[in-house]
Amino acid sequence: MGKTALIVYSSRTLSYAKKIGRKYSDVDYWLVDEMPKKDITQWSTIADDIIAIGGGSVIDTAKIIGRKKRIIAIPTTASGACATPYATVWGKEKESIKTAKPITRIKTDIEINLSKPVLMATFFDALSHAIESFYSKNATWISKYYSLKAMWYIRRYLKTKNIYTLIKTGAFAGEAIARAKTNVVHAISYPLTIHYKIPHGIACGLILPNFIALIGDNKLGRFLGFESCEQLWSSLWYSINNLEIEHIPMKDLEMLVEEIMRCSKINDSKFTINRKIINYIMKQVYCGI
């Protein structure tokens, strides 16, 4: 008897999912078109292989369904989900669920055409992973190796604009955060996604320039191919502001700061993060002051 498979895919990866599916005697297909919600935790499968072809939402969904089983992740964005032993579900709050670490397979024969907003979102997410993990209080020499490897690929991507290079960036950055965790940028980004439906990567991009300014480390600029931290900050600020994202209402500022301060991730930064710093970043980035 041949092997069975569950293939989790996005609307953009259906044809490749069908191609992979021909290798199995029995296949179920699962379309994912949104971020995983809490109800996905009720599902499971007895398939021999679980394969995820797509971005972070696709891969996280497959990891949750797989429970303790290692899935095969074929990423088509720079999401770190292909390398981390946990998945995210979204609702009134963001929740992290422990899973098995995927087996990553980067395929260059998939035709990938990402819209500009999606491309920017996945770029900023990978960049956030690389930078936050490097400046995490949990960083080790192994995690820093992966952080620097991801930054090297980011530098290469900025020169070539090759999507497969960016996907490799995401995989290495995912290895880094699997060991050192994310911290300030992600902590501040979550309420933006939950309350205002700003895509996760874009929310990270809104915060990154201010986090980089807080770091003030010119080595970081040089790691990424810039002459200084200020030049890196300026480039990222220009890129994210070109997306014309609406500012968050000033009346929501206090509520957002309170929510961010309750997030344990702010304590994973190697820098001391207090309410004053969070309030300043929120005013600069979200409220347009």
C-alpha positions in Angstrom: 0.0 0.0 0.0 1.3 3.5 -0.9 1.8 6.4 1.4 -0.9 8.9 2.3 -0.5 12.7 2.6 -2.2 15.8 3.8 -1.1 18.8 1.7 -1.8 22.2 3.1 -1.5 24.9 0.5 -2.5 28.5 -0.4 -4.4 29.7 -3.5 -1.1 30.5 -5.1 0.4 27.1 -4.6 -2.4 24.8 -5.7 -0.7 23.6 -8.9 2.5 22.7 -7.0 0.5 21.0 -4.3 -1.1 18.8 -7.1 2.3 18.1 -8.5 3.5 16.8 -5.1 0.3 15.0 -4.5 0.8 12.7 -7.6 3.6 10.9 -5.6 1.0 9.6 -3.1 -1.6 6.9 -3.3 -4.2 8.9 -1.3 -4.1 12.7 -0.8 -6.2 15.2 1.1 -5.8 18.9 0.3 -6.4 21.7 2.8 -6.6 25.3 1.5 -5.5 28.1 3.9 -6.3 31.7 3.0 -6.1 33.4 6.4 -4.1 33.3 9.6 -4.8 30.3 11.8 -7.6 30.7 14.4 -8.1 28.9 17.7 -10.5 26.3 16.1 -7.6 24.8 14.1 -6.3 23.2 17.3 -9.3 20.8 17.2 -8.1 19.2 13.9 -5.6 16.4 13.4 -4.7 13.8 10.7 -3.4 10.3 10.4 -1.7 10.9 7.1 1.8 9.5 6.7 3.1 12.8 5.5 2.0 16.4 6.2 3.3 18.9 3.6 2.8 22.6 3.8 3.4 24.7 0.7 3.1 28.4 1.2 3.8 31.2 3.7 3.7 31.4 7.5 -0.1 30.9 7.9 0.0 27.7 5.7 3.0 26.3 7.6 1.7 27.2 11.0 -1.7 25.5 10.2 0.1 22.4 9.1 2.3 22.3 12.2 -0.8 22.6 14.5 -2.6 19.8 12.6 0.5 17.7 12.7 0.7 18.0 16.5 3.9 16.2 17.5 4.6 15.0 14.0 7.3 16.8 11.9 5.8 18.3 8.8 7.6 19.0 5.5 7.6 22.8 5.0 8.1 24.2 1.5 8.1 28.0 2.1 7.1 30.5 -0.5 7.8 33.5 1.6 10.5 34.5 4.1 8.4 33.4 7.1 10.4 31.9 10.0 7.6 29.3 10.5 9.5 26.8 8.5 12.2 26.6 11.1 10.5 27.1 14.5 9.0 24.5 17.0 5.9 26.5 17.6 2.9 28.1 15.7 0.8 31.1 16.2 -3.0 31.3 16.4 -4.8 34.6 16.3 -8.0 35.8 18.0 -8.7 38.4 20.6 -5.1 37.6 21.7 -2.1 36.1 19.9 -1.3 32.6 21.3 1.8 30.5 20.7 1.4 26.7 20.5 4.3 24.3 20.8 4.7 22.0 17.8 7.4 19.8 16.2 10.1 21.6 14.3 9.4 21.2 10.5 11.7 19.6 7.9 12.4 22.5 5.6 12.6 22.0 1.8 13.3 25.2 -0.2 12.2 24.5 -3.8 13.4 26.8 -6.7 11.0 25.2 -9.2 7.9 26.9 -7.7 6.8 30.0 -9.6 6.4 32.7 -6.9 4.8 36.0 -7.7 4.2 38.1 -4.5 2.3 41.4 -4.5 4.3 44.4 -3.3 2.5 44.5 0.1 3.1 40.8 0.7 6.7 41.0 -0.4 7.3 43.9 1.9 5.6 42.2 4.8 7.6 39.0 4.5 10.8 41.0 4.0 10.2 43.0 7.2 9.2 39.9 9.1 12.5 38.1 8.2 14.5 41.3 8.9 12.8 41.6 12.3 13.6 38.0 13.2 17.3 38.5 12.2 17.8 41.7 14.2 15.7 40.9 17.3 17.4 37.5 17.7 20.8 39.1 17.4 20.0 41.6 20.1 18.1 39.2 22.4 19.2 38.5 25.9 18.7 34.8 25.0 21.2 35.0 22.2 23.9 32.3 22.0 26.8 31.9 19.5 24.7 29.5 17.6 21.7 31.8 17.3 24.0 34.7 16.4 25.5 32.5 13.6 22.0 32.1 12.2 21.2 35.8 12.7 24.3 36.9 10.8 23.7 34.3 8.1 20.2 35.7 7.6 21.6 39.2 7.5 24.1 38.1 4.8 21.2 36.8 2.7 19.2 40.0 3.3 22.2 42.0 2.0 22.4 39.7 -1.0 18.6 39.9 -1.6 18.8 43.7 -1.6 21.3 43.5 -4.5 19.6 40.7 -6.5 15.9 40.9 -5.6 15.9 37.2 -6.0 12.8 35.8 -4.2 14.5 32.4 -3.4 17.3 34.3 -1.7 14.7 36.0 0.5 13.1 32.7 1.3 16.5 31.4 2.5 16.8 34.5 4.6 13.5 33.6 6.3 14.7 30.0 7.0 18.0 31.2 8.6 16.2 33.9 10.6 13.7 31.3 11.7 16.5 29.1 13.1 17.8 32.2 15.0 14.5 33.0 16.7 13.9 29.3 17.4 16.9 29.6 19.8 16.8 33.3 20.9 13.2 34.3 20.5 11.8 37.6 19.2 11.3 40.5 21.6 10.4 44.2 21.4 9.4 44.6 17.7 7.1 41.6 17.8 5.7 42.5 21.2 4.6 45.9 19.9 3.4 44.5 16.5 0.8 42.1 17.9 -1.9 44.6 18.9 -1.6 46.2 15.5 -2.4 42.9 13.8 -5.1 42.0 16.3 -7.0 45.3 16.6 -6.4 47.0 13.2 -5.8 44.0 10.9 -2.4 45.3 9.8 -0.5 42.3 8.3 2.0 41.0 10.8 5.1 41.7 8.7 4.0 45.3 7.9 3.4 45.9 11.6 7.0 44.8 12.3 8.2 47.1 9.6 6.5 50.0 11.2 8.4 49.4 14.4 11.8 48.3 13.1 13.3 51.8 12.3 12.7 52.9 15.9 14.1 49.7 17.3 17.2 50.2 15.2 17.5 53.8 16.4 17.3 52.5 20.0 20.1 50.0 19.3 22.3 52.6 17.7 24.9 50.0 16.6 26.7 50.9 13.4 27.9 47.3 13.1 24.2 46.4 12.3 24.2 48.8 9.4 27.4 47.3 8.0 26.1 43.7 8.5 23.2 44.7 6.1 25.4 46.6 3.6 24.9 50.1 4.9 27.5 52.5 6.0 25.9 53.3 9.3 22.9 52.5 11.6 21.4 55.9 10.6 21.6 55.0 6.9 19.8 51.7 7.6 17.2 53.5 9.6 16.5 56.0 6.9 16.2 53.3 4.2 13.7 51.3 6.2 11.7 54.3 7.3 11.4 55.4 3.7 10.3 51.9 2.5 7.6 51.4 5.1 6.2 54.9 4.8 5.8 54.5 1.0 3.1 51.9 1.8 0.9 54.7 3.0 -0.4 52.9 6.1 -3.0 54.9 8.1 -1.9 56.1 11.5 -3.5 54.5 14.6 -5.9 56.9 16.4 -4.4 58.8 19.2 -7.3 57.9 21.5 -6.1 54.2 21.4 -2.6 55.0 22.5 -3.0 54.3 26.2 -4.9 51.0 25.6 -2.1 49.8 23.2 0.7 50.7 25.6 -1.0 48.8 28.4 -1.4 45.8 26.2 2.2 45.8 25.0 3.5 46.2 28.6 1.7 42.9 29.5 3.6 41.0 26.7 6.4 39.0 28.2 8.5 39.4 25.0 9.5 42.9 25.9 11.7 41.3 28.6 13.6 39.2 26.1 15.5 42.2 24.7 19.1 42.8 25.8 18.0 46.4 26.3 15.9 47.6 29.2 12.4 48.4 27.8 10.1 50.5 30.0 6.7 52.2 29.5 8.4 55.5 28.5 10.2 53.8 25.6 7.1 52.0 24.4 5.0 55.2 24.7 7.7 57.1 22.6 7.8 54.4 19.9 4.0 54.3 19.7 3.7 58.0 19.3 6.4 58.1 16.7 5.2 55.2 14.6 1.5 54.8 15.1 0.1 58.2 15.9 2.1 60.2 13.5 3.4 62.7 16.1 
